[in-house]
Amino acid sequence: MTRILVPIDGSEQSHDALDYALEEFQSDDITVINIIDPIEAGYTAQATVPGYSEEWYEQAEAEAEDLFEDAQDTADEYGVELDTVTEVGRPSRTIVNYADENDYDHIIMGSHGREGISRVLLGSVAESVVRRSHVPVTIIR
């Protein structure tokens, strides 16, 4: 059985990556992972308000749970039960480390999830995962 890791962030590309994984690897072990990037909290003026970081993190966790519910709804159409995990850190590094530490065989991810200036400032997560990964990476456009 092949162990597949699919990063999701709510973008159309991550949804397409999940669809691809479910179509091509439905008899394998598929885990969806959402990365909470604490640096994103720093992009708002509210991040300096006491208690905001905790509130921001709780909101990010709730958003991850919503993503997982949507992902499982999609997987139900294929008769697949997904594993889910939320990690905190820089997305590309966290995806690669999680795949390595948990013996995944393949990463399937969207070509990009961010839009506009944050994508330019943070660089391409997909590109960084491809460069750093020790396992095959399939990029879905």
C-alpha positions, -999 to 999 in steps of 0.1 A, spaced: 0 0 0 13 34 -10 11 62 16 0 95 0 3 129 16 -20 157 1 -15 192 15 -47 212 14 -53 249 19 -87 255 5 -75 266 -29 -89 252 -61 -55 237 -69 -54 217 -36 -89 205 -43 -78 193 -77 -48 176 -61 -71 157 -37 -94 147 -66 -63 134 -85 -51 114 -55 -85 99 -49 -89 90 -86 -54 75 -90 -47 60 -55 -81 53 -39 -70 19 -27 -40 34 -9 -36 53 24 -43 90 18 -37 116 44 -46 153 40 -25 178 58 -31 214 66 -3 236 77 -9 265 100 17 291 92 22 314 123 39 340 100 5 347 84 -7 362 118 20 388 114 5 402 82 -23 419 101 -22 448 124 -43 429 149 -14 405 155 0 429 180 -32 430 201 -28 409 233 -47 376 229 -49 379 191 -24 352 184 -44 327 204 -76 338 187 -59 336 153 -46 301 160 -80 289 171 -96 303 140 -69 286 119 -76 253 136 -113 257 129 -106 265 93 -85 234 90 -114 213 104 -137 228 78 -112 219 51 -110 183 64 -148 180 64 -149 192 28 -121 168 19 -139 139 35 -171 148 17 -151 146 -16 -135 113 -5 -169 98 4 -177 100 -33 -149 75 -39 -156 54 -9 -123 64 8 -117 73 44 -90 100 48 -66 105 76 -62 141 86 -34 161 103 -28 197 112 8 209 117 22 243 126 52 257 108 65 270 74 44 251 48 71 237 25 95 226 53 66 212 74 52 192 45 86 177 36 95 169 73 61 154 80 64 131 49 99 120 59 91 115 96 60 95 89 72 73 60 51 87 32 58 74 -3 44 102 -24 32 138 -21 5 151 -43 -2 189 -42 -16 218 -61 7 240 -81 0 270 -59 -25 281 -33 -16 316 -24 -27 346 -45 -12 380 -51 15 395 -30 18 368 -4 28 343 -31 55 366 -43 68 373 -7 67 338 5 78 320 -27 62 289 -42 55 262 -16 51 236 -43 85 245 -58 102 243 -25 86 209 -17 98 196 -50 133 207 -43 135 194 -7 114 162 -9 130 128 -6 99 112 -21 82 117 -55 60 148 -57 32 152 -82 21 188 -88 -14 193 -101 -21 224 -121 
